[in-house]
Amino acid sequence: MTTETAETTYFERFLSWRQEHMSERMFILILAFLVGFFAAVAAFILHNLIAQIGIILTSSFNKMGANWLYLVYPVIGIFLTSLFVRYVVKDNISHGITRILYAISSKKSRLRGHNCWSSVVASAITIGFGGSVGAEAPIVLTGSAIGSNLGQLFKMDNKTLMLLVGCGAAGAIAGIFKAPIAGLVFTLEVLMIDLTMASLLPILISCVTATCFTYIFSGSTSLFTFHLDSDWTVMRAPANILLGIACGLVSLYFIRTMSACENVFEKFRDKPYVKLLIGGLTLSLLIFLFPSLFGEGYKSINLLLNGQSQTDWNGILNNSLFAGKGDMLILYVSLVMLTKVVATSATNGGGGCGGTFAPSLFIGCFCGFLFSRLWNMYGLGVYLPEKNFALLGMAGVMSAVMHAPLTGIFLIAEITGGYDLFMPLMIVSVSAYLTIILFEPHSVYGMRLAKQGKLITHHTDNAILTLMSLDSVIEKNYMAVQPDMELGQIINKVSRSHNMILPVLDPAGNLLGEIELTKIRHVMFRTELYHHFKAHQLMSQPAATLIDNEPMADVMKAFDDTHADWLPVLDSDHHLKGYISRQRMFSMYRKMVADLSEE
């Protein structure tokens, strides 16, 4: 017996033992614990890799002047990342959270094995060398992939796989920020995984586990430090509302600009070196002008959150052409806020790997600081503590960009200990969210999938239709006839067919029409007519035709509009792929509703 065979046998024995001695619910809780642990390990490794690379590259930089190496490092990082993805991973690993949403809706929550590590390596190279993106989305993808692959290893069903993917994402957020509640609500709001009593406990276990192990690995220090300047008063409520609206508008700029930049890079999809040239040069130039754009930008965020005086805040100008020019602070902050989204798009578009989570926090911090600084300069009302409003801006922009106000509120409160600002956090986050939904119905993660009809939502009917696969309901075992086939030959086909429809196809496989058996009853039993009628005389046009990969919501609408029992499905070349039965589709729909509703 080979070693591989022996290992397989032992694993099968373990699976049998587990089924006999351990309940499904208990085993899911154990898996949730493991997912949380591994998510914390992945987050710790990634952040340490990024920090060490950054220290090695920039420790010798002159703080009071421009550094020409800012023009070189980002290009090297993007180039190395693109080589790693193209020749080692050989798969698309960008847009991490979007890929999770797609896996849930279209891949039965199955993520590939390499996603457990590939995003960590790629994003460490990208961000360490100055890529202006975040590490959060790659870690969330990593955590979700760990959950998915553990579930697949132990042969869990699709519903449990979805839950484990949610555990991985929640554990990743909880581990990165030491914010267990934020991890929980992130899964609810962003991944659209509805919390039932059966799913609540595993996700909580994953969040708490990831948070505890992150404390063990890295101590009690947080990504951000914050000390409250002054307590909130109701007199600042109007300013909070206006800040929320401003954050919503900045988020609209964020989403629209990112979409426009991605469309530019999409034109060069088959020309990787052109993308590298455009993305690398754009990113390098922006970082050279505004060094705050280098990497995740958490150093700049902490500076704005903890500055006590003009001298402290002027530190954000260090390493740039603006160094020592404190009178240009507002201009610098404004330009950095506006160019961050371009830098992020250039990083990913040029071949780098990273997310938009950290950029939304970065832009929000700068937005809040700029808002309060201008408010105070022009004496628009009561004095606004600039540190506090920098913090509130982080919650506002993130809530709007991600369409996740609860995540914004709890994440910022947990990572900064800013619970004393809970009321203004809620006001700003809700105001920002209400502003953005006037213009964008979907988050920056969901809008790509929403356009394809592949986004899971909290609307049960739509969620079921999104989870349903067109391929799973297509009947491909059909009897086709040619247009010049005589009635006698057609009847011979009927005797061997299991369907009520016979498609009429030309030699190339194109659908010309269909013969419905109920419509030819008056001639099909009259043998004297067997040589008088041909298929093209008996066929009629289908009530509607469906296209392969068409959203199931559109398929359901086509049946409702036509009242047909069968509808043909054509592939991309307009060749007949098969038929969909109304009865079979509704049977599968009812079964999935029942499965999803089980506790």
ABEGO torsion letter per residue (X at the ends): XBAAAAAAAAAAAAAAAAAAABBAAAAAAAAAAAAAAAAAAAAAAAAAAAAAAAAAAAAABBAABBBAAAAAAAAAAAAAAAAAAAAAAGBBABGAAAAAAAAAAAAGGBBBAAAAAAAAAAAAAAAAAGBBBBAAAAAAAAAAAAAAAAAAAAGBBAAAAAAAAAAAAAAAAAAAAGBAAAAAAAAAAAAGBBBBAAAAAAAAAAAAAAAAAAAAAAEABBABBBBBABBBBAAAAAAAAAAAAAAAAAAAAAAAAAAAAAAAAAAAAABAAAAAAAAAAAAAAAAAABAAABEAGAAAAAAAAABABAAAAAAAABGBAABGBAAAAAAAAAAAAAAAAAAAAAAAAAGBBBBAAAAAAAAAAAAAAAAAAAAAAAGAEBBBBAAAAAAAAAAAAAAAAAGBAAAAAAAAAAAAGAAAAAAAAAAAAAAAAAAAAAABABBAAAAAAAAAGABBBABAAAAAAAABBAAAABBABBBBBBAABBAAAAAAAAAABABABBBBBBAAGBBAEBBBAAAAAAAAABAAAAAABBAAAABBBBABBBBBGBBAAAAAAAAAAAGBABBBBBBAAGBBAEBBBAAAAAAAAAAAAAAAABX
